[in-house]
Amino acid sequence: MKHLLLAYFIFCIFEFRIAQATPALDYDIIYVRYPAEARKSPFVNIPQGEKAYVIEMGADLVLHKKDGSELILVDCKRCSVMDPMMSFDGTTVYYSLNKRRGKIVTSWIYKMHLKGPSAFKAIRLTFDDGFDSKYYAANTTEEHYQSHHFGIRDMAPVPLADGRILFTSNRSGLTAFDSLGYNPYEVGSVQQLYVMSDHEGSDNNKFLSNIERLEAGTLHLAQHPMQLSDGRILFTTWQDVADKYQYGMSSLFTVHPDGSNLQQFTEPHDKNKFLDHFITQLSDSTVVSAYYYPSFDYGFGVLWRAPLESVGPDFLRFSNKPEKNAKGYTVNRRGFERKGTVIITPHSTPRDIPSPGSSGKYSMPSATKDNGLLVAYSKGSVNHFGAVCKKRNLCESLKSGIYLIDNANKNIINSPNQLVKIVDSPDHNEIWPRAVLPYNQIYGIPKPNILPSVDTKTEDDRLARAEPASIVGTSSMYNRDKLSGNSDPFQSKSSKRELHDGNWTVNGAEAGVFTNSDIYAVRIIGTPPKPFTKVINKYQDNKRWKKAERLIGHKNYEGIVERYGSYHMERWEILGEFPLNYKSVPDNQGNPDSSWAAKIPADTPFLIQTLDKNGMTLNSELTWRALKPGEARTDCGGCHAHAIEPLEFSDTFAGMRVPIQGVSGTEQSAPDLMNGLWDLTKGEIPLLNKEGVEYIKGAVVGVEFNRDVKPILKNNCSTCHTKGGSGGSFVLDGSNGRSVWETLSDNKRSNGKKFIVPQKSKYIRVPQARQSLLTWVVYGERLDGRTNESRKNDIDFPVNHPSLNLSDKDKRTVARWIDLGGPIDFPQTDGMGYTDDNQLPVVTLKVDKEDEYGYTILIGAIDVHSGINWSSLNVTVEQTASKSDKSKGLLESILDTVSDETIKLNGSLTPDENKVVTLFLPGTRLRKVSSFIVKVYVEDLVGNKNVTSKRMKIIN
């Protein structure tokens, strides 16, 4: 009897009922119950937009039963639940749990079964394996590690059809490229997509659970992924490349579960600060997303829906005029829109203002059966932007509840009265609803489609198995969405950062006026990530801070990890430049054939640029991406071809692998060129010169101000440009008390106002050498396709400036430096400067079963800076448990001794011409093993290291 009373007492603690006359659902739901008000403020913080890490503690996980009763599954006071997601059979909920210890907040992935013997027991799935910041050679103390300032944030778990779990994490130990001046302690930690094996809590480290980063192209915030029914992963990511836009512009991308085929789903070149975030898919495959202005709207705005697929181009080009509802409130501000997009809730607005008539806003849609849509809906103004609220007295706390939209694939919600209330308590904010239903009841199939993986077969026979390389190309550099309207003025009438005009912040990214006849070559830019290192603190190291602050151009940081500056605060380097050599023949659109293909290092973020004859940027890709080993992406159909018909790659000369011939400086019989391919992975890369190309030893080329540009200016310009000299308005010898960098980078216009990005100073427009006054002077002519007379009130070419007798190499050096963003090292780089090798080597690992004879282990490695130290390669095979003796425990070596006939797994191993080492693990060694882990360790030539592993389960 005592046991029964105790059980009843425990049940009463965790279960409570709310008044509800008629249950609205015939199934249970899971949701997060958030505080109604923050402890120190009436305005709670929900992770969203540009503040993915900001969360108030105290959010519970709740099971809302179909009879109206509720069960608290996770009761949080000093923790907070986020991101619930249901399993495909509808019996398990996955979630992330945030905990705070001092200033450090950590998030771990958990799951909880709702049925069975372990029902309602929290099972932890991820653990503290440390940040990758410890792998960098320059990081030598605890203060250099990201864990000194941040906690690991494993968030947003998603079960995948292949049995793995997808989630987001900052484990890579990277800091976001940031041109905004945001405090890195708030938003600076890069969140990327990761995958792992599902388990029941026993696989308590990353080696046992096969944790690995899914793709390397996301360099800011990946948020809240889901798997579409066709097998692709859809997720939100912040693509604020260079000066494309300055903050908070997140759009949707898809990627395959093997990390390949990253593609835009909503247009990433919009110049408006609105986010596509919190996504779902209805029963009929229609995609639904929230669309909102971040920061002061709690992640709430309007909802839109769009078909998964469309006929022809995916996007329609709008006029850039905002779409408004019947009352004149903005509901859509896009310049490009996904075809078929419809605003579901037009009575509201995504803008950073109180909702029209306090009619509420929406967030966190979640599909349920029969094309129903569960939503988090908040009554009231749903806005706490101080200036607006104080003026109109409309500031309110969030008032979110869970509601249902019936037939969301067809219905339009013109009034909140059309919503069906599920739960809405004045004591809490109910968010993140999930239907407790099997996937089959919502989508009519047991689980999403499983897509073929590039892990098992390379996509191009010019790539070897496990080769750390990939192939990229396109059918045309002519077939593109061209700039419309205003042609990117030098000076904006507005000083507000939200109101940049010019297409560099929108689509096309065109640098000046040009015609197709100007298109000459291609440059592939490497955009290596920025690793976390010891912080230069504004208050603790003020002297060093002031020197650094001058070079990064922002005053509202408290601490920075940079050891270099650039005008767009990114590190850009050249992976290769090469001419378009098929232009003498027409393509199927009647244009000169401007197709090309190149082999590039895998898992290396990159951009593609179109170049003129001088090697200067005509237009640029402004979306980070990286390709997986063995991946071939030649399906672009053109450069920035979003709203036009693509050109088929296979019909072009590059697609037919016609030999590349007639380019001065090349070895005409080189196998890669004869196969229609520019190989940028051989350790010698092509760079344009006046005649054709020249090959530069190394895997990447950078241009830094003090090392490469300043000597050119000093040797050719400093005679005149002195205080009191003929060029005294532009002093380069320091006689005005300023460094050359400061003089060149002065952001003030003659009227005292500042230039608007991408114009950085009178002399520099970044990353656009073709539109920069410095380059015009170096080349002795205006280069942007305009004339002084055709453009009034802009920066003119100085027609009376004496000609400079610079070599072609020096001219291209200055132009490349501007096109790369104007990099400059700090006085002390600590091994993390622009000119230092501070990137991890890329390592590939494939373990192939060879029937009963054993396993072939294939290891590839490449480093795009100093190169691989192959003598550091160390390969181990370790058991996880013995079938005959479970007590042997984890990570015990099963290959301690190696016979003369067996390949030695430790020591110096020689790679083949594809940078691949092949080993064999005999099956006889694995007779008593249920699973084993292959670990690979390798360093580059300066000591940056990487570790990769794969756990293999043996099924006899």
Secondary structure, 3 states (H helix, E strand, C coil): CHHHHHHHHHHHHHEEECCCCCCCCCCCEEEEEEECCCCCCCCCCCCECCECCCCCCCEEEEEECCCCEEEEEECCCCEEEEEEEECCCCCEEEEEEEEEECCEEEEEEEEEECCCCCCCCEEECCCCCCCHHHHCCCCCCHHHCHHHCCCCECEEEEECCCCEEEEEECCCCEECCCCCCCCHHHHCECEEEEEEECCCCCCCCCCCCCCEECCCCCCCEEEEEEECCCCCEEEEEECCCCCCCCCCCEEEEEECCCCCCCEECCCCCCCCCCEEEEEEECCCCCEEEEEECCCCCCCCEEEEEECCCCCCCCEEECCCCCEECCCCCEEECCCEEECCCEECCCCCCCCCCCCHHHECEEEEEEECCCCCEEEEEECECCCCCHHHHHHHCCCCCCCEEEEEECCCCCCCCCCHHHCEEEECCCCEEEEEEEECCCHHHHHCCCCCCCCCCCCCCCCCCCCCCCCCEEEEEECCCCCCCCCCCCCCCCCCCCCCHHHCCCHHHCCCCECCCCCHHHCCEEEEEECCCEECCCCEECCCCHHHHHHHHHHHCCCCCCEECCCEECCCCCCCEEEEEEECCCCCCECCCCCECCCEEEEEECCCCEEEEEECCCCCEEEECCCCECCCCCCEECCCCCCCCCCCCCCCHHHCCCCCCCCCCCCCCCCCCCHHHHCCCEECCCCEEEEECCCCEEEEECCCECCCHHHHHHHHHHHHHCCCCCCCCCCCCCCCCCCCCCCHHHHHCCCECCCCCECCCCECCCCCECCCHHHCHHHHHHHCCCCCCCCCCCCCCCCCCCCCCCCCCCCHHHHHHHHHHHHCCCCEECCCCCCCCCCCCCCCCEEEEEEEEEHHHEEEEEEEEECCCCCEEEEEEEEEEEEEEECCCHHHCCCEECCCCCCCCCCCCECCCCCCCCCEEEEEEEHHHHCCEEEEEEEEEEEECCCCEEEEEEEEECCC
